[in-house]
């Protein structure tokens, strides 16, 4: 059973259970619908502010994560990010993060993607939950592929360091 909570004037923390951070626009006001495996929440902040806060919780800003993506795989626009690679939290934006229309999707929760009508795409998550976003099917497929490439490259870097620096410690 899904529960919907309204967290006005509070901050939401993204977790490995977070599947989507979706922009909502109702009655002239923008808010964010956060979809987790078992519940949904609405917060007053924009989706990009929610993502930036989560990045800062893990020691970087959204801008820093975007710069890291650029340095690792050369993606400069609508860059996917890793909020926390240790937890497998990789997200991609549906539009430019500077746009008020931007939502964020968790790469690891996607099961299927379908073309919907009028430049819209339906995303089916592994839980069976479905969302339809106002983004073309081709754009969503591209974002999924770019996130997979970034994830592969970053995970390889981390594994390499873990394998080759087992006995090296910055501070004993």
ZAMARGU-4260 file (C-alpha; in steps of 0.2 Angstrom, whole numbers, plus 5000, padded with zeros to 4 digits):
<rodrens>
0) 5000/5000/5000 | 5007/5017/4995 | 5006/5031/5008 | 5007/5050/5002 | 5015/5062/5014
5) 5016/5081/5012 | 5032/5087/5019 | 5030/5106/5017 | 5044/5117/5024 | 5055/5102/5027
10) 5069/5093/5018 | 5068/5076/5010 | 5084/5065/5010 | 5086/5054/4995 | 5089/5036/4999
15) 5092/5020/4989 | 5073/5017/4989 | 5070/5034/4980 | 5064/5030/4962 | 5059/5047/4955
20) 5060/5065/4960 | 5046/5073/4949 | 5042/5091/4946 | 5024/5095/4950 | 5015/5111/4945
25) 4998/5114/4953 | 4988/5130/4956 | 5003/5141/4950 | 5015/5133/4962 | 5029/5121/4959
30) 5033/5107/4971 | 5041/5090/4970 | 5033/5072/4970 | 5045/5060/4977 | 5042/5042/4973
35) 5050/5028/4984 | 5047/5010/4983 | 5033/5010/4997 | 5027/5028/4998 | 5026/5045/4990
40) 5030/5062/4997 | 5027/5080/4991 | 5040/5093/4996 | 5040/5112/4992 | 5057/5112/4985
45) 5061/5110/4966 | 5067/5093/4961 | 5085/5100/4957 | 5086/5108/4975 | 5081/5091/4982
50) 5095/5083/4972 | 5108/5097/4977 | 5104/5094/4995 | 5107/5076/4993 | 5123/5078/4985
55) 5129/5090/4999 | 5124/5077/5012 | 5136/5066/5004 | 5150/5079/5003 | 5148/5087/4986
60) 5136/5099/4977 | 5126/5095/4962 | 5138/5106/4952 | 5153/5096/4958 | 5144/5080/4954
65) 5141/5087/4936 | 5159/5092/4934 | 5164/5075/4940 | 5153/5067/4927 | 5161/5078/4913
70) 5178/5074/4919 | 5175/5055/4919 | 5165/5053/4903 | 5164/5070/4894 | 5145/5072/4896
75) 5142/5091/4898 | 5123/5093/4896 | 5109/5085/4906 | 5123/5075/4915 | 5119/5060/4925
80) 5126/5060/4942 | 5130/5049/4957 | 5123/5055/4973 | 5132/5041/4982 | 5141/5028/4971
85) 5143/5017/4987 | 5124/5016/4988 | 5121/5014/4969 | 5112/5030/4969 | 5114/5036/4951
90) 5101/5048/4944 | 5098/5057/4927 | 5089/5073/4924 | 5074/5073/4912 | 5078/5091/4906
95) 5092/5104/4910 | 5094/5105/4929 | 5093/5124/4927 | 5075/5122/4919 | 5060/5122/4931
100) 5054/5107/4921 | 5068/5096/4926 | 5064/5080/4936 | 5076/5066/4941 | 5075/5047/4938
105) 5085/5034/4948 | 5094/5023/4935 | 5094/5007/4945 | 5075/5006/4948 | 5070/5007/4930
110) 5063/4991/4923 | 5055/4996/4906 | 5052/5011/4896 | 5038/5014/4883 | 5034/5027/4871
115) 5018/5036/4876 | 5008/5049/4866 | 5013/5067/4862 | 5032/5067/4866 | 5029/5058/4883
120) 5037/5042/4890 | 5031/5029/4902 | 5043/5022/4914 | 5040/5006/4923 | 5050/5003/4939
125) 5055/4987/4946 | 5041/4988/4959 | 5028/4989/4945 | 5025/5007/4948 | 5023/5017/4932
130) 5025/5036/4929 | 5023/5045/4913 | 5034/5060/4910 | 5033/5074/4897 | 5050/5069/4888
135) 5052/5060/4872 | 5056/5042/4871 | 5072/5045/4862 | 5078/5057/4875 | 5074/5045/4890
140) 5083/5031/4881 | 5098/5042/4878 | 5098/5047/4896 | 5097/5029/4902 | 5112/5024/4891
145) 5123/5039/4896 | 5119/5035/4914 | 5124/5017/4911 | 5141/5022/4903 | 5145/5035/4917
150) 5140/5022/4930 | 5152/5009/4922 | 5166/5021/4921 | 5165/5027/4939 | 5162/5010/4946
155) 5178/5004/4937 | 5188/5018/4945 | 5182/5014/4962 | 5185/4995/4960 | 5203/4999/4953
160) 5207/5009/4968 | 5200/4996/4980 | 5210/4982/4972 | 5226/4992/4970 | 5227/5002/4986
165) 5221/4989/4999 | 5235/4992/5011 | 5237/5011/5008 | 5228/5022/5020 | 5228/5041/5020
170) 5228/5042/5039 | 5231/5027/5050
</rodrens>
